[in-house]
């Protein structure tokens, strides 16, 4: 995981725990066969792809209202 991507994504999703959960969920999706939402390079790992998707606004956090 590249630290510059992590820093940029942390500016968008400011809560570190939420960011970790969001990246983890997307990594699981990518590992299970989902296609990346961005153009990728062979040197990119799945965590880098997930972070770049957050940075580019392809993945957004949707907060659910409490019941």
Contact map, one row per residue, 1 for C-alpha under 8 A:
1110110000000000000000000000000000000000000010110000000000000000000
1111110000000000000000000000000000000000000000010000000000000000000
1111111000000000000000000000000000000000000000000000000000000000000
0111111100000000000000000000000000000000000000000000000000000000000
1111111110000000000000000000000000000000000000010011001000000000000
1111111111000000000000000000000000000000000000000010000000000000000
0011111111100000000000000000000000000000000000000000000000000000000
0001111111110000000000000000000000000000000000000000001000000000000
0000111111111000001000000000000000000000000000000011011000000000000
0000011111111111001000000000000000000000000000000000000000000000000
0000001111111100000000000000000000000000000000000000000000000000000
0000000111111100000000000000000000000000000000000000011000000000000
0000000011111111011000000000000000000000000000000000000000001000000
0000000001111111001000000000000000000000000000000000000000000000000
0000000001001111111000000000000000000000000000000000000000000000000
0000000001001111111100000000000000000000000000000000000000000000000
0000000000000011111110000000000000000000000000000000000000000000000
0000000000001011111111000000000000000000000000000000000000000000000
0000000011001111111111100000000000000000000000000000000000000000000
0000000000000001111111110000000000000000000000000000000000000000000
0000000000000000111111111000000000000000000000000000000000000000000
0000000000000000011111111100000000000000000000000000000000001000000
0000000000000000001111111110000000000000000000100110000000000000000
0000000000000000000111111111000000000000000000100000000000000000000
0000000000000000000011111111100000000000000000000000000000000000000
0000000000000000000001111111110000000000000000000100000000000000000
0000000000000000000000111111111000000000000001100100000000000000000
0000000000000000000000011111111100000000000000000000000000000000000
0000000000000000000000001111111111000000000000000000000000000000000
0000000000000000000000000111111111110000000001000000000000000000000
0000000000000000000000000011111111000000000001000000000000000000000
0000000000000000000000000001111111000000000000000000000000000000000
0000000000000000000000000000111111100000000000000000000000000000000
0000000000000000000000000000111111110000000000000000000000000000000
0000000000000000000000000000010011111000000000000000000000000000000
0000000000000000000000000000010001111111000000001000000000000000000
0000000000000000000000000000000000111110000000000000100001000000000
0000000000000000000000000000000000011111000000001001100001000000000
0000000000000000000000000000000000011111100000000000000000000000000
0000000000000000000000000000000000010111110100001000000000000000000
0000000000000000000000000000000000000011111100000000000000000000000
0000000000000000000000000000000000000001111100000000000000000000000
0000000000000000000000000000000000000000111110000000000000000000000
0000000000000000000000000000000000000001111111011000000000000000000
1000000000000000000000000000000000000000001111111000000000000000000
0000000000000000000000000010011000000000000111111100000000000000000
1000000000000000000000110010000000000000000011111110000000000000000
1100100000000000000000000000000000000000000111111111000000000000000
0000000000000000000000000000000000010101000111111111100000000000000
0000000000000000000000100110000000000000000001111111110000000000000
0000110010000000000000100000000000000000000000111111111000000000000
0000100010000000000000000000000000000100000000011111111100000000000
0000000000000000000000000000000000001100000000001111111111100000000
0000000010010000000000000000000000000000000000000111111111110000000
0000100110010000000000000000000000000000000000000011111111000000000
0000000000000000000000000000000000000000000000000001111111100000000
0000000000000000000000000000000000000000000000000000111111110000000
0000000000000000000000000000000000001100000000000000111111110000000
0000000000000000000000000000000000000000000000000000110111111000000
0000000000000000000000000000000000000000000000000000010011111100000
0000000000001000000001000000000000000000000000000000000000111110000
0000000000000000000000000000000000000000000000000000000000011111000
0000000000000000000000000000000000000000000000000000000000001111100
0000000000000000000000000000000000000000000000000000000000000111110
0000000000000000000000000000000000000000000000000000000000000011111
0000000000000000000000000000000000000000000000000000000000000001111
0000000000000000000000000000000000000000000000000000000000000000111
